[in-house]
Amino acid sequence: MARPLRYEAAGAVYHMMAREDCGKNDFEDDKDRFAWVDLLERANGRFGWRVHTWVLMGNHFHLLLETPEPNLVAG
């Protein structure tokens, strides 16, 4: 059975997270961490998201972001 489509709405606030399998680390070093932050900044600029807070952990991350346009999946 296919996964249901993700709900998207203008002005919606999302808690997003992703976790690596089996406790593996997502980020090898600070270079990887800075690259992730740079990627997030570029997505914000391109899609107009408002990131309220974010945190990088060893094997996962959390984002709390708002989408002024219904474009979460596009990003």
Backbone as a ProteinNet text record, in pm:
[ID]
protein_1_A
[PRIMARY]
MARPLRYEAAGAVYHMMAREDCGKNDFEDDKDRFAWVDLLERANGRFGWRVHTWVLMGNHFHLLLETPEPNLVAG
[TERTIARY]
84.5	0	88.8	55.8	135.3	117.1	221	215.6	120.8	36.6	-52	28.9	-27.8	39.3	58	170.7	199.3	108.4	52.9	-32.2	53.9	14	84.2	-18	17.5	-70.9	12.5	-37.2	28.6	20.5	132.8	136.6	142.5	161.4	167.2	301.8	301.2	421.9	445.2	568.3	602.2	717.2	706.9	821.4	873.8	994.9	1055.7	1174.5	1195.5	1314.8	1349.6	1476.3	1523.4	1630.9	1627.6	1720.1	1791.2	1917.4	1998.2	1964.3	1981.8	1957.4	2059.2	2014.8	2101.2	2195.9	2155.6	2238.2	2361.4	2372	2486.7	2480.7	2595.8	2601.2	2568.4	2487.6	2457.1	2576.1	2653.1	2758.4	2893.2	2987	3120.5	3200.5	3184.9	3267.2	3200	3267.5	3211	3189.9	3271.9	3252.3	3114.6	3075.3	2942.2	2832.2	2853.7	2753.3	2734.6	2846	2837.6	2771.9	2797.4	2733.6	2582.3	2538.3	2395.4	2330.8	2397.5	2344.8	2339	2440.5	2440.9	2324.8	2300.9	2189.2	2055.2	2040.4	1918	1899.8	2008.1	2000.2	1959	2013.4	1977.3	1830.8	1782.3	1640.8	1551.8	1591	1513.6	1505.6	1619.5	1622	1539.6	1546.8	1476.7	1326.3	1283.7	1142.4	1072.7	1148.3	1087.9	1042.7	1098.3	1061.6	1109	1044.4	1086.9	1125.2	1252.9	1299	1295.8	1214.4	1202.9	1312.9	1347.6	1457.2	1502.7	1626.3	1678.9	1786.5	1810.8	1916.9	1973	2104.2	2172.5	2220.4	2183.8	2232	2327.7	2387.5	2483.4	2423.4	2303.2	2243.7	2106.9	2069.8	1944.7	1941.5	1837.5	1817	1668.7	1640.5	1503.6	1497	1384.8	1356.2	1215.1	1196.2	1062.5	1054.9	977.6	973.3	831.5	817.7	689	701.5	597.6	597.7	492.7	535.8	439.2	357.3	415.7	346.5	339.7	245.3	236.8	342.4	470.8	580	680.2	638	729.2	793.5	713.9	765.2	861.1	837.1	926.1	1067.2	1075.7	1206.8	1275
-118	0	123.9	219.4	341.2	430.6	505.9	602.4	715.1	763.8	875.4	1001	1086.7	1211.4	1296.2	1365.8	1453.1	1575.8	1613.2	1731.4	1856	1945.7	2071.9	2184.8	2294.9	2410.5	2536.1	2646.2	2775.1	2809.4	2851.6	2889	2771.3	2650.4	2532.7	2527.5	2471.3	2451.9	2301.6	2259.2	2117.3	2088.2	1977	1921.5	1809.7	1826.9	1726.5	1665.3	1537.5	1472.1	1356.3	1322	1203.7	1139.3	1008.4	932.4	828	807.4	708	568.1	468.9	329.3	279.8	195.1	119	205.8	327.2	413.2	469.1	452.7	509.3	661.7	725.3	871.3	926	1033.1	1102	1182.4	1233.9	1328.9	1274.5	1268.4	1217.4	1318.3	1448.1	1551.2	1687.5	1792.1	1926.8	1970.5	1923.1	1956.9	1910.5	1789.6	1738.4	1822.2	1860.1	1940.7	2076.9	2141.4	2271.6	2258.7	2150.1	2127.9	2113.8	2045	2029	2165	2245.7	2379.2	2464.6	2456.5	2530.9	2487	2357.9	2305.8	2356.6	2358.9	2411.1	2559.3	2636.4	2779.3	2800.4	2719.7	2733.2	2695.9	2592.6	2555.6	2668.1	2727.9	2840.5	2953.4	2986.9	3094.6	3062.5	2940.1	2901.6	2888.4	2834.8	2805	2897.8	2988.7	3086.6	3031.6	2917	2861.4	2950.4	2936.3	3003.6	2895.5	2882.2	2782	2845.8	2792.5	2846.8	2793.8	2666.5	2608.6	2479.5	2443.3	2317.4	2267.9	2137.5	2078	1958.5	1948.2	1832.4	1746.1	1620	1523.9	1429.5	1338.8	1249.1	1162.8	1109.5	1018.8	1065.4	1190.3	1242.8	1394.7	1453.2	1597.9	1625.5	1744.7	1794	1933.8	1964.2	2097.2	2135.6	2260	2315.1	2428.5	2408.3	2509.7	2540	2658.2	2707.8	2729.8	2694.2	2713.2	2817.9	2939.7	3041	2996.4	2913.2	2852.5	2701.2	2632.9	2487	2414.1	2424.4	2373.4	2287.8	2220.7	2140.2	2029.5	1958.2	1846.6	1896.8	2011.5	2066.6	2087.7	2118.7	2143.8	2018.5
0	0	0	-83.7	-95.9	26.1	55.3	165.5	126.1	218.5	184.6	152.6	69.4	35.6	161.3	166.1	279.8	273.5	386.9	395.7	378.5	290.3	269.7	271.3	336.9	341.6	358.4	306.3	328.1	476	533.3	673.7	770.4	719.4	806.2	879	998.6	1077.1	1088.3	1060	1057.7	1153.7	1223.4	1295.5	1206.8	1157.8	1071.3	1142.7	1119	1172.1	1080.4	1084.2	1012.3	1098.2	1100.9	1184.7	1098.2	1125	1054.8	1105.9	1022.7	1060.4	1162.3	1250.3	1342.2	1424.2	1455.1	1539.1	1471	1338.2	1265.4	1272	1262.7	1262.8	1124.5	1120.3	995	946.5	1039.3	1006.7	1051.6	959.3	990.4	1073.1	1038.7	1101.7	1085.4	1129.9	1120.4	975.9	884.4	743.5	696.5	733.8	700.2	765.4	889.8	961.5	894.4	859.7	792.6	655.3	585.1	455	471.5	578.5	604	633.2	714.4	746.6	620.4	535.5	409.2	320.6	312.9	234	287.6	418.1	479.5	446.7	453.7	420.3	275.1	184.1	42.5	19.3	87.7	74.6	126.9	238.4	292.1	191.1	130.7	31.6	-91.2	-135	-257.3	-238.3	-124	-104.2	-5.3	56.8	145.8	279.6	320.3	449.8	562.7	676	799.1	899	923.7	1020.2	1158	1246	1380.5	1470.9	1454	1531.3	1464.2	1488.9	1437.2	1531.5	1525.1	1605.7	1528.6	1529	1472.3	1586.9	1583.1	1681.1	1608	1678.1	1614.9	1505.3	1529.4	1431.1	1380.6	1408.7	1355.1	1367.2	1307	1319.7	1339.6	1390.9	1406.4	1345.5	1281	1228.1	1269.5	1304.7	1320.2	1219.9	1114.3	1009.1	967.2	910.5	860.9	711.5	637.9	493.2	457.5	418.3	376.4	255	170.5	55.5	80.2	20.6	39.8	-44.3	-2.1	-84.2	-6.2	98.3	176.6	93.5	16.5	-62.5	-169.4	-226	-329.9	-276.2	-148.5	-87.7	-45.8
[MASK]
+++++++++++++++++++++++++++++++++++++++++++++++++++++++++++++++++++++++++++

